[in-house]
Amino acid sequence: MKTLIKDATIINEGLRFQGSVLIDNKKIEKIFPHILPTDFDLSEIEVVNAEGLYLIPGVIDDQVHFREPGLTHKGEIATESRAAIAGGITTFMEMPNTNPQAVTQEILEDKYQRAAEVSATNYSFYMGATNSNLDEVLKTDPSKVCGIKVFMGSSTGNMLVDDEKVLSDIFKNAPTLVATHCEDETTIQKNVEIARARYGENVPISRHAHIRSDEACYISSSKAVELASKFDTRLHILHLSSAKEMNLFSAGKVAEKNITAEVCVHHLWFDERDYIKHGTRIKWNPSIKSAKDKEALWEALLSDKIDVIATDHAPHTLDEKNNTYFKAPSGGPLVQHSLVAMLEMSKKGFIRIEKVIQKMCHAPADLFRIEKRGYIREGYFADLVLIDPDKSWMVSPENILYKCGWSTFEGTEFSNKIVSTFINGKKIFNDDTISETYNSSRVTFSI
């Protein structure tokens, strides 16, 4: 049976108009702007009345940590993808620093096979780079894998790539996009020593922005840009956090860039003043920095220096987070609340809703060259989200779907609500209920 999403306010490709969308099997068959033709036959068609609702393409989140395998007490592909679908995310790209780390093609394919069994949303996984797995990295199939992840500054297991020759070889020969975490480890460790000398083990969380400083970020990001410029690499720098780094990027259309930039919701929402209230719950790497840094990120986002908005969803248990500075891990859950948070910022006048859709739906599809997703277009996969723009609700433990069971947004009232999420034409989430049968698939990429 075909499905007709009828009389929605469609927000797509910078436009906002009343219309209807006809879905046949997995794809969008027809878009009807304005009023349906009078002779349109609605028999044998499931009609979804979307009057008063926004219809947008599904969000594509290019940076998540779903913790499987090996860290499943924090999260799993099954649990976190369900939270994502409730948040309007229809495709995720997951990072390789699991246990075991996805640093061989065999382990990487194991993750894909697991997602095929349990993921509520479409999926892709990054291949992880180390100082010693270049041969495996270069086997990556660019039509089936979103990118190669390089930690250029990290204390995550052995995934810090600090061998200069290996870094050059990756940037020179990478068969697909290179995505980097950029913080300079030497600078961070120097700042740690200074903090320990002053505070001992009782370093206040407010020092996080000074330990993982803007200088640490800039040293690493500028090095990545230098390498990408030298070797003509497709480089995507993840979770930018400082004003200083914005000078590294140029405004323009994402599809025309070789060097692209990402900002995460938490760096747009919080600044270092919020450590007083939230403590280690907003301990992320890179750190949340000053109000001036946040303002610069917003400015770069609106001017198209920054290309996409993502989450860096990285759940930990509350027992792990409720700890002293050095013992509390960095990261937090976000996929269920990222879209509604950005829509809230739109209502407050920070960003037009059309720009939110550009940065969370269209731009990731263009940047990663995802095939037939990220837009409401005839012939594209029907990954779609219906939003009630006037429905208020409050985040509480009772409606949080993350396996870790908490959110920094607890107690926050949002004035937009995700009503339905369609994956490949099937309504998987509707009115706070998730279907027990999924319709997800591995996304593919144009070479």
GIDA-V705324 format. One record per run of one state. SS is the DSSP state (a for helix, b for strand, c for the rest). FROM is the first residue (numbers start at 1). LEN is the number of residues. Records with the same first field share a line. If there is no record, write none. Layout:
BEGIN
SS=FROM-LEN  FROM-LEN
END
This chain:
BEGIN
c=1-1  13-2  25-2  34-11  50-3  58-1  66-11  87-2  95-10  119-3  126-1  129-5  138-10  153-7  161-3  174-4  183-2  200-5  212-2  232-3  238-6  249-5  257-2  270-2  283-8  303-5  311-2  315-3  322-16  348-5  369-1  371-10  382-2  389-4  395-2  400-13  415-2  424-2  431-2  435-7  443-2  446-2
b=2-11  15-10  27-7  45-5  53-5  59-7  89-6  122-4  127-2  148-5  160-1  178-5  235-3  259-6  308-3  313-2  370-1  381-1  384-5  393-2  413-2  417-7  426-5  433-2  442-1  445-1
a=77-10  105-14  134-4  164-10  185-15  205-7  214-18  244-5  254-3  265-5  272-11  291-12  318-4  338-10  353-16  397-3
END
